[in-house]
């Protein structure tokens, strides 16, 4: 017997609980009662349809939807379309569900679908919840969709032709009759999602992408590698649906909390669409989580005024030297912001240097800052130290007094 990945089982159990909390299972009479979408594939035209909410889904499972199609030739008037029946689409017998192939997520989705199908709702709310989950699983697995009676593969088509499909309920005339037109060619490849941006933390990398790149995307896989050519490994153990909604209503986010600093990673994402298909991969995105820890600031900064209008700045650095440590000296005046201070050293001062001299001094005094920076762009500075020169030059020696007497004494 094939093992079932326990992490995916946990995913479906969590998915059930979270989905119940995030969605209000109410009937909105202003919306269409049913929906119908389709897409051309090499094997035919895939159709997805059903009720627009959980309450109607239960009624649909008992009565089914009639599916019909017409080939639209030479831009004929819609009134001239001749529809043929593709049969009543409804829930298949429960004993057919275990016949699914045991392949990864499709098997698991169908297994959970069968479990929920066999669960009898004791109340209207429980019944709605049951069909909400079944509809969600049908989006994830084409097998579940076809066995629930909400998915159909039409193989009897000319893939170069244009077709109109419609669904309606024979037992519920109040339900809408919904149409969809399928035209164009079979796509050479399925549309792929794209990573829009990344956000870096101290020990994590957040991937961000738009929720509305394609309306058929319903879940994602995220993969990571240490090189552009791989090998890539999947870092989400279960399909990522982002029940928490991401940072905004328009974007999905996925947080990789296993990233290490200063190591380049390549990421790519893959979508699962509502036809149960895996799309092609996104473009690879290279991300490097740089060390954002600043070095320790220097200590014991001193300012000495030398002869001939020279000034010396000295400091101590009693810490371990890492990541190409350098020093810089900034000078400012009273009332200036640090960003407006003047850089005194045109070249970075090496890690072993502990003093710096320059010509000139402001008689009214200046503020000095010693900045420690590393090769990764992280920096830390001392508090400003104020220093003003003291006039230590003595005055001119006084001349000796001299006197004389006149003839009168």
DRENDO-1510 file (C-alpha; in Angstrom, 1 decimal, always signed):
<recs>
REC; n; res; u; v; w
REC; 1; UNK; +0.0; +0.0; +0.0 .
REC; 2; UNK; +1.3; +3.4; -0.9 .
REC; 3; UNK; +2.2; +5.7; +2.0 .
REC; 4; UNK; +0.2; +8.9; +2.3 .
REC; 5; UNK; +2.3; +12.0; +3.1 .
REC; 6; UNK; +1.2; +12.9; +6.6 .
REC; 7; UNK; +2.1; +16.6; +6.0 .
REC; 8; UNK; -0.4; +16.8; +3.2 .
REC; 9; UNK; -3.0; +15.1; +5.4 .
REC; 10; UNK; -2.4; +17.7; +8.0 .
REC; 11; UNK; -2.7; +20.4; +5.3 .
REC; 12; UNK; -6.2; +19.2; +4.4 .
REC; 13; UNK; -7.3; +19.1; +8.0 .
REC; 14; UNK; -6.0; +22.6; +8.6 .
REC; 15; UNK; -7.5; +23.7; +5.4 .
REC; 16; UNK; -10.9; +22.6; +6.5 .
REC; 17; UNK; -10.6; +24.5; +9.8 .
REC; 18; UNK; -9.2; +27.7; +8.4 .
REC; 19; UNK; -11.6; +27.8; +5.5 .
REC; 20; UNK; -14.5; +27.5; +7.8 .
REC; 21; UNK; -13.3; +30.4; +9.8 .
REC; 22; UNK; -12.5; +32.6; +6.8 .
REC; 23; UNK; -15.7; +32.1; +4.8 .
REC; 24; UNK; -19.3; +32.9; +5.6 .
REC; 25; UNK; -21.5; +30.2; +4.1 .
REC; 26; UNK; -24.5; +32.3; +3.0 .
REC; 27; UNK; -26.6; +32.4; -0.1 .
REC; 28; UNK; -26.3; +35.6; -2.0 .
REC; 29; UNK; -29.4; +35.8; -4.3 .
REC; 30; UNK; -27.9; +38.7; -6.2 .
REC; 31; UNK; -25.2; +36.5; -7.7 .
REC; 32; UNK; -25.6; +34.0; -10.5 .
REC; 33; UNK; -26.7; +30.6; -9.2 .
REC; 34; UNK; -24.3; +28.7; -11.4 .
REC; 35; UNK; -21.0; +29.2; -13.3 .
REC; 36; UNK; -19.4; +27.7; -16.3 .
REC; 37; UNK; -15.8; +28.1; -17.6 .
REC; 38; UNK; -13.7; +26.1; -20.0 .
REC; 39; UNK; -10.3; +25.9; -21.8 .
REC; 40; UNK; -8.8; +24.0; -24.7 .
REC; 41; UNK; -6.3; +21.3; -24.1 .
REC; 42; UNK; -4.6; +18.8; -26.4 .
REC; 43; UNK; -7.0; +16.0; -25.3 .
REC; 44; UNK; -10.2; +18.2; -25.8 .
REC; 45; UNK; -12.1; +21.0; -24.0 .
REC; 46; UNK; -12.1; +20.9; -20.2 .
REC; 47; UNK; -15.1; +22.4; -18.6 .
REC; 48; UNK; -15.7; +23.4; -14.9 .
REC; 49; UNK; -19.1; +24.3; -13.7 .
REC; 50; UNK; -21.4; +24.1; -10.7 .
REC; 51; UNK; -23.3; +26.1; -8.2 .
REC; 52; UNK; -21.8; +29.4; -6.9 .
REC; 53; UNK; -22.3; +28.6; -3.2 .
REC; 54; UNK; -22.3; +25.6; -0.9 .
REC; 55; UNK; -26.1; +25.7; -0.3 .
REC; 56; UNK; -26.9; +25.3; -4.0 .
REC; 57; UNK; -24.1; +22.7; -4.4 .
REC; 58; UNK; -26.0; +20.2; -2.2 .
REC; 59; UNK; -29.2; +20.6; -4.4 .
REC; 60; UNK; -27.0; +20.3; -7.5 .
REC; 61; UNK; -25.6; +17.0; -6.3 .
REC; 62; UNK; -29.0; +15.5; -6.0 .
REC; 63; UNK; -30.5; +16.9; -9.3 .
REC; 64; UNK; -27.5; +17.5; -11.5 .
REC; 65; UNK; -26.9; +20.1; -14.3 .
REC; 66; UNK; -27.7; +19.5; -17.9 .
REC; 67; UNK; -24.7; +20.2; -20.1 .
REC; 68; UNK; -25.1; +21.1; -23.8 .
REC; 69; UNK; -22.9; +22.2; -26.6 .
REC; 70; UNK; -23.1; +23.8; -30.0 .
REC; 71; UNK; -20.5; +24.4; -32.7 .
REC; 72; UNK; -20.4; +28.0; -33.8 .
REC; 73; UNK; -19.6; +28.2; -37.5 .
REC; 74; UNK; -19.0; +31.2; -39.7 .
REC; 75; UNK; -20.2; +33.7; -37.1 .
REC; 76; UNK; -23.8; +32.5; -37.4 .
REC; 77; UNK; -26.5; +34.1; -35.3 .
REC; 78; UNK; -26.7; +32.8; -31.8 .
REC; 79; UNK; -30.4; +32.0; -32.4 .
REC; 80; UNK; -29.3; +29.5; -35.1 .
REC; 81; UNK; -27.0; +27.5; -32.8 .
REC; 82; UNK; -28.1; +23.9; -32.5 .
REC; 83; UNK; -27.3; +22.5; -29.1 .
REC; 84; UNK; -26.7; +18.8; -28.4 .
REC; 85; UNK; -26.8; +17.2; -25.0 .
REC; 86; UNK; -23.7; +16.0; -23.2 .
REC; 87; UNK; -25.8; +14.5; -20.5 .
REC; 88; UNK; -26.8; +15.2; -17.0 .
REC; 89; UNK; -23.8; +16.0; -14.9 .
REC; 90; UNK; -24.2; +14.9; -11.3 .
REC; 91; UNK; -22.5; +13.2; -8.4 .
REC; 92; UNK; -21.1; +9.8; -9.2 .
REC; 93; UNK; -21.9; +6.8; -7.0 .
REC; 94; UNK; -19.7; +6.6; -3.9 .
REC; 95; UNK; -18.4; +3.2; -4.8 .
REC; 96; UNK; -16.5; +4.7; -7.8 .
REC; 97; UNK; -14.4; +7.0; -5.7 .
REC; 98; UNK; -11.8; +4.6; -4.4 .
REC; 99; UNK; -10.9; +3.7; -8.0 .
REC; 100; UNK; -8.6; +6.8; -8.3 .
REC; 101; UNK; -5.0; +6.2; -9.0 .
REC; 102; UNK; -2.9; +6.7; -5.9 .
REC; 103; UNK; -0.7; +9.5; -7.1 .
REC; 104; UNK; +0.2; +12.2; -4.6 .
REC; 105; UNK; -2.2; +15.1; -4.1 .
REC; 106; UNK; -5.0; +14.0; -6.5 .
REC; 107; UNK; -5.4; +10.7; -4.6 .
REC; 108; UNK; -5.3; +12.5; -1.3 .
REC; 109; UNK; -7.8; +15.1; -2.5 .
REC; 110; UNK; -10.2; +12.4; -3.7 .
REC; 111; UNK; -9.7; +10.5; -0.5 .
REC; 112; UNK; -10.7; +13.5; +1.6 .
REC; 113; UNK; -13.5; +14.2; -0.9 .
REC; 114; UNK; -14.9; +10.7; -0.3 .
REC; 115; UNK; -14.7; +11.2; +3.5 .
REC; 116; UNK; -16.6; +14.4; +3.3 .
REC; 117; UNK; -19.1; +13.0; +0.9 .
REC; 118; UNK; -19.9; +10.2; +3.3 .
REC; 119; UNK; -20.4; +12.6; +6.1 .
REC; 120; UNK; -24.0; +13.4; +6.7 .
REC; 121; UNK; -24.7; +17.0; +7.7 .
REC; 122; UNK; -26.8; +17.1; +10.9 .
REC; 123; UNK; -27.8; +20.7; +10.3 .
REC; 124; UNK; -28.0; +23.1; +7.4 .
REC; 125; UNK; -24.8; +24.8; +8.5 .
REC; 126; UNK; -22.9; +21.5; +8.7 .
REC; 127; UNK; -24.2; +20.6; +5.2 .
REC; 128; UNK; -23.1; +23.9; +3.8 .
REC; 129; UNK; -19.7; +23.4; +5.4 .
REC; 130; UNK; -19.4; +19.9; +3.8 .
REC; 131; UNK; -20.1; +21.1; +0.3 .
REC; 132; UNK; -17.8; +24.1; +0.7 .
REC; 133; UNK; -15.0; +21.7; +1.4 .
REC; 134; UNK; -16.0; +19.5; -1.5 .
REC; 135; UNK; -16.0; +22.4; -3.9 .
REC; 136; UNK; -12.6; +23.5; -2.6 .
REC; 137; UNK; -11.2; +20.0; -3.2 .
REC; 138; UNK; -12.7; +19.9; -6.7 .
REC; 139; UNK; -10.7; +23.0; -7.5 .
REC; 140; UNK; -7.6; +21.2; -6.5 .
REC; 141; UNK; -8.2; +17.8; -8.2 .
REC; 142; UNK; -9.7; +17.2; -11.6 .
REC; 143; UNK; -10.7; +13.7; -10.4 .
REC; 144; UNK; -12.7; +15.1; -7.6 .
REC; 145; UNK; -14.3; +17.6; -10.0 .
REC; 146; UNK; -15.4; +14.9; -12.5 .
REC; 147; UNK; -16.7; +12.6; -9.7 .
REC; 148; UNK; -18.6; +15.4; -8.1 .
REC; 149; UNK; -20.3; +16.2; -11.4 .
REC; 150; UNK; -18.7; +19.6; -11.8 .
REC; 151; UNK; -16.0; +18.8; -14.3 .
REC; 152; UNK; -16.3; +17.4; -17.9 .
REC; 153; UNK; -13.8; +16.7; -20.6 .
REC; 154; UNK; -15.3; +17.0; -24.1 .
REC; 155; UNK; -13.1; +14.9; -26.5 .
REC; 156; UNK; -15.5; +15.1; -29.4 .
REC; 157; UNK; -14.3; +18.5; -30.7 .
REC; 158; UNK; -12.3; +20.1; -33.5 .
REC; 159; UNK; -9.6; +22.0; -31.6 .
REC; 160; UNK; -9.5; +24.6; -34.3 .
REC; 161; UNK; -13.3; +25.3; -34.0 .
REC; 162; UNK; -15.4; +27.5; -31.8 .
REC; 163; UNK; -17.9; +26.0; -29.4 .
REC; 164; UNK; -20.7; +27.4; -27.1 .
REC; 165; UNK; -21.6; +25.4; -24.0 .
REC; 166; UNK; -24.4; +26.0; -21.6 .
REC; 167; UNK; -25.6; +24.5; -18.4 .
REC; 168; UNK; -29.1; +24.6; -16.7 .
REC; 169; UNK; -31.0; +22.7; -14.0 .
REC; 170; UNK; -33.9; +20.6; -15.3 .
REC; 171; UNK; -35.4; +20.5; -11.8 .
REC; 172; UNK; -34.7; +24.1; -10.8 .
REC; 173; UNK; -35.9; +26.5; -13.6 .
REC; 174; UNK; -35.2; +29.4; -11.3 .
REC; 175; UNK; -31.5; +28.7; -11.6 .
REC; 176; UNK; -29.7; +30.7; -14.4 .
REC; 177; UNK; -28.8; +29.1; -17.7 .
REC; 178; UNK; -25.1; +30.0; -18.1 .
REC; 179; UNK; -23.2; +30.1; -21.4 .
REC; 180; UNK; -19.5; +30.1; -22.2 .
REC; 181; UNK; -17.7; +30.3; -25.6 .
REC; 182; UNK; -14.5; +28.4; -26.2 .
REC; 183; UNK; -12.4; +29.5; -29.1 .
REC; 184; UNK; -8.8; +30.0; -30.2 .
REC; 185; UNK; -6.0; +27.5; -30.3 .
REC; 186; UNK; -4.7; +25.1; -27.7 .
REC; 187; UNK; -2.1; +27.0; -25.7 .
REC; 188; UNK; +1.5; +25.8; -26.2 .
REC; 189; UNK; +2.0; +26.1; -22.5 .
REC; 190; UNK; -0.1; +27.0; -19.5 .
REC; 191; UNK; +0.3; +30.6; -18.1 .
REC; 192; UNK; +2.8; +30.6; -15.3 .
REC; 193; UNK; +2.8; +32.8; -12.1 .
REC; 194; UNK; +5.6; +35.2; -11.6 .
REC; 195; UNK; +7.3; +36.4; -8.4 .
REC; 196; UNK; +6.8; +40.2; -8.2 .
REC; 197; UNK; +9.2; +41.1; -5.4 .
REC; 198; UNK; +10.9; +39.9; -2.3 .
REC; 199; UNK; +11.2; +41.3; +1.3 .
REC; 200; UNK; +14.2; +40.4; +3.4 .
REC; 201; UNK; +14.3; +39.9; +7.1 .
REC; 202; UNK; +17.2; +39.1; +9.4 .
REC; 203; UNK; +16.7; +35.4; +9.0 .
REC; 204; UNK; +13.9; +35.1; +6.5 .
REC; 205; UNK; +13.0; +35.7; +2.8 .
REC; 206; UNK; +9.4; +36.7; +1.9 .
REC; 207; UNK; +8.2; +36.0; -1.7 .
REC; 208; UNK; +5.4; +38.3; -3.0 .
REC; 209; UNK; +3.3; +37.8; -6.1 .
REC; 210; UNK; +0.0; +39.2; -7.5 .
REC; 211; UNK; -3.1; +37.2; -6.8 .
REC; 212; UNK; -4.7; +38.2; -10.1 .
REC; 213; UNK; -2.1; +37.0; -12.6 .
REC; 214; UNK; -4.6; +34.4; -13.8 .
REC; 215; UNK; -8.1; +33.8; -12.5 .
REC; 216; UNK; -7.7; +30.0; -12.8 .
REC; 217; UNK; -4.8; +29.7; -10.3 .
REC; 218; UNK; -6.1; +28.3; -7.0 .
REC; 219; UNK; -2.9; +27.0; -5.2 .
REC; 220; UNK; +0.9; +27.2; -5.5 .
REC; 221; UNK; +4.1; +25.2; -5.0 .
REC; 222; UNK; +7.3; +27.1; -4.0 .
REC; 223; UNK; +10.7; +25.6; -4.8 .
REC; 224; UNK; +14.3; +26.7; -3.8 .
REC; 225; UNK; +17.8; +25.8; -5.0 .
REC; 226; UNK; +21.4; +26.7; -4.3 .
REC; 227; UNK; +22.2; +27.3; -8.0 .
REC; 228; UNK; +20.3; +28.6; -11.0 .
REC; 229; UNK; +20.2; +25.1; -12.6 .
REC; 230; UNK; +19.0; +23.4; -9.4 .
REC; 231; UNK; +18.3; +20.8; -8.2 .
REC; 232; UNK; +15.2; +22.6; -6.9 .
REC; 233; UNK; +13.4; +21.2; -3.9 .
REC; 234; UNK; +9.8; +22.0; -2.8 .
REC; 235; UNK; +9.7; +24.0; +0.4 .
REC; 236; UNK; +5.9; +23.9; +1.0 .
REC; 237; UNK; +4.9; +20.4; +2.0 .
REC; 238; UNK; +1.3; +21.1; +1.0 .
REC; 239; UNK; -0.2; +23.2; -1.7 .
REC; 240; UNK; +0.0; +26.9; -0.7 .
REC; 241; UNK; -3.4; +28.6; -0.7 .
REC; 242; UNK; -2.6; +31.6; +1.5 .
REC; 243; UNK; -5.8; +31.5; +3.7 .
REC; 244; UNK; -4.4; +34.3; +5.8 .
REC; 245; UNK; -4.6; +36.6; +2.8 .
REC; 246; UNK; -1.0; +37.8; +2.7 .
REC; 247; UNK; +0.0; +41.4; +3.5 .
REC; 248; UNK; -2.7; +42.9; +1.2 .
REC; 249; UNK; -5.8; +41.9; -0.5 .
REC; 250; UNK; -4.0; +41.9; -3.9 .
REC; 251; UNK; -0.9; +39.8; -3.1 .
REC; 252; UNK; +0.1; +36.4; -1.9 .
REC; 253; UNK; +3.1; +36.1; +0.3 .
REC; 254; UNK; +5.2; +33.1; +1.3 .
REC; 255; UNK; +7.8; +33.3; +4.1 .
REC; 256; UNK; +10.9; +31.1; +3.9 .
REC; 257; UNK; +12.2; +31.0; +7.5 .
REC; 258; UNK; +15.0; +28.6; +6.7 .
REC; 259; UNK; +17.2; +31.1; +4.8 .
REC; 260; UNK; +20.8; +31.7; +5.9 .
REC; 261; UNK; +22.8; +34.9; +5.5 .
REC; 262; UNK; +25.2; +35.5; +2.7 .
REC; 263; UNK; +24.1; +32.4; +0.7 .
REC; 264; UNK; +22.5; +33.0; -2.7 .
REC; 265; UNK; +19.2; +31.2; -3.3 .
REC; 266; UNK; +17.1; +30.7; -6.4 .
REC; 267; UNK; +13.3; +30.6; -6.1 .
REC; 268; UNK; +10.5; +29.6; -8.5 .
REC; 269; UNK; +6.8; +29.1; -8.1 .
REC; 270; UNK; +4.3; +26.9; -9.9 .
REC; 271; UNK; +0.5; +27.2; -9.8 .
REC; 272; UNK; -2.3; +24.6; -9.7 .
REC; 273; UNK; -5.3; +25.8; -11.7 .
REC; 274; UNK; -8.9; +24.9; -11.3 .
REC; 275; UNK; -8.6; +22.1; -13.9 .
REC; 276; UNK; -6.2; +20.3; -11.6 .
REC; 277; UNK; -3.2; +21.1; -13.8 .
REC; 278; UNK; +0.3; +22.1; -12.8 .
REC; 279; UNK; +1.4; +25.2; -14.7 .
REC; 280; UNK; +4.9; +25.9; -16.0 .
REC; 281; UNK; +7.3; +27.4; -13.6 .
REC; 282; UNK; +7.9; +31.1; -13.0 .
REC; 283; UNK; +11.1; +32.8; -13.9 .
REC; 284; UNK; +13.8; +32.0; -11.4 .
REC; 285; UNK; +14.4; +34.7; -8.8 .
REC; 286; UNK; +17.9; +35.0; -7.2 .
REC; 287; UNK; +17.9; +36.3; -3.6 .
REC; 288; UNK; +20.8; +36.8; -1.2 .
REC; 289; UNK; +20.0; +37.4; +2.5 .
REC; 290; UNK; +22.8; +39.7; +3.5 .
REC; 291; UNK; +24.0; +40.0; +7.1 .
REC; 292; UNK; +22.2; +43.0; +8.4 .
REC; 293; UNK; +23.9; +43.0; +11.8 .
REC; 294; UNK; +25.9; +46.2; +12.2 .
REC; 295; UNK; +29.4; +46.1; +13.7 .
REC; 296; UNK; +29.9; +47.5; +17.2 .
REC; 297; UNK; +30.7; +51.2; +17.3 .
REC; 298; UNK; +34.2; +52.4; +18.4 .
REC; 299; UNK; +34.8; +53.5; +21.9 .
REC; 300; UNK; +36.9; +56.1; +23.8 .
REC; 301; UNK; +37.0; +58.7; +21.1 .
REC; 302; UNK; +39.4; +61.5; +21.8 .
REC; 303; UNK; +40.2; +64.8; +20.0 .
REC; 304; UNK; +43.7; +66.4; +20.3 .
REC; 305; UNK; +44.6; +69.7; +18.8 .
REC; 306; UNK; +48.2; +69.7; +17.5 .
REC; 307; UNK; +50.5; +72.5; +16.4 .
REC; 308; UNK; +50.2; +74.2; +13.1 .
REC; 309; UNK; +46.4; +73.9; +13.1 .
REC; 310; UNK; +46.3; +70.1; +12.9 .
REC; 311; UNK; +43.7; +67.9; +14.7 .
REC; 312; UNK; +44.0; +64.3; +15.6 .
REC; 313; UNK; +41.0; +61.9; +16.2 .
REC; 314; UNK; +41.8; +58.7; +18.1 .
REC; 315; UNK; +39.6; +55.8; +19.2 .
REC; 316; UNK; +39.7; +52.2; +20.5 .
REC; 317; UNK; +38.0; +49.1; +19.0 .
REC; 318; UNK; +38.3; +46.2; +21.5 .
REC; 319; UNK; +36.0; +43.8; +19.5 .
REC; 320; UNK; +36.5; +41.0; +17.0 .
REC; 321; UNK; +37.0; +42.3; +13.5 .
REC; 322; UNK; +34.7; +40.8; +10.9 .
REC; 323; UNK; +33.4; +41.3; +7.4 .
REC; 324; UNK; +36.1; +43.8; +6.2 .
REC; 325; UNK; +35.8; +46.4; +8.9 .
REC; 326; UNK; +36.6; +50.0; +8.0 .
REC; 327; UNK; +36.4; +53.4; +9.8 .
REC; 328; UNK; +35.4; +56.9; +8.7 .
REC; 329; UNK; +35.5; +60.3; +10.4 .
REC; 330; UNK; +32.7; +62.8; +10.2 .
REC; 331; UNK; +32.8; +66.4; +11.4 .
REC; 332; UNK; +29.8; +68.7; +12.0 .
REC; 333; UNK; +28.8; +71.9; +13.6 .
REC; 334; UNK; +26.2; +72.8; +16.2 .
REC; 335; UNK; +22.7; +72.3; +14.9 .
REC; 336; UNK; +23.7; +70.1; +12.0 .
REC; 337; UNK; +22.1; +66.7; +11.4 .
REC; 338; UNK; +24.4; +63.7; +11.2 .
REC; 339; UNK; +23.5; +63.3; +7.6 .
REC; 340; UNK; +24.9; +66.7; +6.9 .
REC; 341; UNK; +28.3; +66.1; +8.6 .
REC; 342; UNK; +31.4; +66.4; +6.4 .
REC; 343; UNK; +33.4; +63.3; +5.7 .
REC; 344; UNK; +37.1; +64.0; +6.6 .
REC; 345; UNK; +38.8; +60.9; +5.2 .
REC; 346; UNK; +38.4; +60.5; +1.4 .
REC; 347; UNK; +39.5; +56.9; +1.6 .
REC; 348; UNK; +38.3; +54.3; +4.1 .
REC; 349; UNK; +40.5; +53.8; +7.1 .
REC; 350; UNK; +41.7; +50.2; +7.6 .
REC; 351; UNK; +40.6; +47.9; +10.4 .
REC; 352; UNK; +44.0; +48.3; +12.2 .
REC; 353; UNK; +44.0; +52.1; +12.2 .
REC; 354; UNK; +43.1; +53.8; +15.4 .
REC; 355; UNK; +43.7; +57.5; +14.7 .
REC; 356; UNK; +43.4; +60.1; +12.0 .
REC; 357; UNK; +44.9; +63.6; +11.5 .
REC; 358; UNK; +43.8; +66.4; +9.4 .
REC; 359; UNK; +44.5; +70.1; +8.9 .
REC; 360; UNK; +42.2; +72.7; +10.2 .
REC; 361; UNK; +40.1; +73.4; +13.2 .
REC; 362; UNK; +37.0; +75.5; +13.9 .
REC; 363; UNK; +37.8; +77.9; +16.7 .
REC; 364; UNK; +34.3; +77.7; +18.0 .
REC; 365; UNK; +34.5; +73.9; +18.3 .
REC; 366; UNK; +33.2; +71.0; +16.3 .
REC; 367; UNK; +31.4; +67.7; +16.7 .
REC; 368; UNK; +33.2; +64.5; +15.7 .
REC; 369; UNK; +31.8; +61.0; +14.9 .
REC; 370; UNK; +33.8; +57.8; +14.2 .
REC; 371; UNK; +31.8; +55.4; +11.9 .
REC; 372; UNK; +32.5; +51.7; +11.8 .
REC; 373; UNK; +31.3; +50.0; +8.6 .
REC; 374; UNK; +31.7; +46.5; +7.0 .
REC; 375; UNK; +31.9; +45.2; +3.5 .
REC; 376; UNK; +28.1; +44.3; +3.6 .
REC; 377; UNK; +27.1; +47.9; +4.0 .
REC; 378; UNK; +26.2; +47.7; +7.7 .
REC; 379; UNK; +27.4; +50.5; +9.9 .
REC; 380; UNK; +27.4; +51.9; +13.5 .
REC; 381; UNK; +28.7; +55.2; +14.8 .
REC; 382; UNK; +29.8; +56.7; +18.1 .
REC; 383; UNK; +27.9; +59.5; +19.7 .
REC; 384; UNK; +29.1; +63.0; +18.6 .
REC; 385; UNK; +32.1; +64.2; +20.6 .
REC; 386; UNK; +32.4; +67.9; +21.0 .
REC; 387; UNK; +35.9; +69.5; +21.1 .
REC; 388; UNK; +37.1; +73.1; +20.9 .
REC; 389; UNK; +40.7; +74.3; +20.8 .
REC; 390; UNK; +42.0; +76.1; +23.9 .
REC; 391; UNK; +44.3; +79.1; +23.4 .
REC; 392; UNK; +47.5; +78.0; +25.2 .
REC; 393; UNK; +49.9; +80.5; +23.7 .
REC; 394; UNK; +51.1; +82.9; +26.4 .
REC; 395; UNK; +51.0; +86.7; +25.9 .
REC; 396; UNK; +54.2; +88.6; +24.9 .
REC; 397; UNK; +56.5; +89.1; +27.9 .
REC; 398; UNK; +56.2; +92.6; +29.4 .
REC; 399; UNK; +59.2; +94.9; +28.9 .
REC; 400; UNK; +61.2; +95.9; +32.0 .
REC; 401; UNK; +60.4; +99.3; +33.5 .
REC; 402; UNK; +63.1; +102.0; +33.2 .
REC; 403; UNK; +63.4; +105.4; +35.0 .
REC; 404; UNK; +65.7; +108.4; +35.4 .
REC; 405; UNK; +65.9; +111.4; +37.7 .
REC; 406; UNK; +66.1; +114.9; +36.5 .
REC; 407; UNK; +68.2; +117.7; +38.0 .
REC; 408; UNK; +65.6; +118.5; +40.6 .
REC; 409; UNK; +65.8; +115.0; +42.0 .
</recs>
